Amino acid sequence: MALGVPKETSDKALEEAEDAVAPLVAAAVGIINDRLLLTDEYPDEDDVAVGPPASP
């Protein structure tokens, strides 16, 4: 990695960075998958009838 940094130290830093980012990547993938499922379930939002809001 950087000059003057022992390989063991840089490997440990890389491993710590990967461990920190892994949950964020998993969350992003989950959000994208959810969006894809919604897109498949409701493909054309323009076809949805738009009317006045329901009264309480």
N, C-alpha and C positions, 0 to 999 in steps of 0.2 A: 504494500500500500504506500505509505509515506516513507520517505528516506529517513533512516535513523530509527525507525520503529521496529522492534523485534517482531518477527512473523507471528509468534505466539500471542503477543499483545494485539496485533492487528486482527488476527483470527478471532480472538475473544471479543474485540469491539464489534466486528462484523456479526458475530453470533448474537451479541446483545441487541444490535440494531435489528436483526432479522426477528428476534423474539418480540421486540417491541412493535414491529410493523405487522407481524402475522395476524393478530386479532383485527387490526384495521382492514386488512385485505379481506379477511373472512367476512367482516361486516359489509364491506362494499359489494362483495360477490352476492351476499344474501339480498341486499337491496336491489341489485340489478336483476337477480332471479325473480324477486317479487314483482318488479316492474314488468318483466317479460311475461309472467303469468297473468298479470292484469291486462296487458296488451292483448294476449291471446283470448282472454275471457271477454273483453270489451274492445273489439278491434276498431270500431268506427264511432268515436265520440260525437261526430257530427250528426249521426243518425238518432241520437238520443233526443226525445221530445223535451223541449224546454217550455215550462209553463210557470205560472205564478207559484210562489212558495206556498206550501200547505199551511193552513191556519192552525194555530195551536189549540 
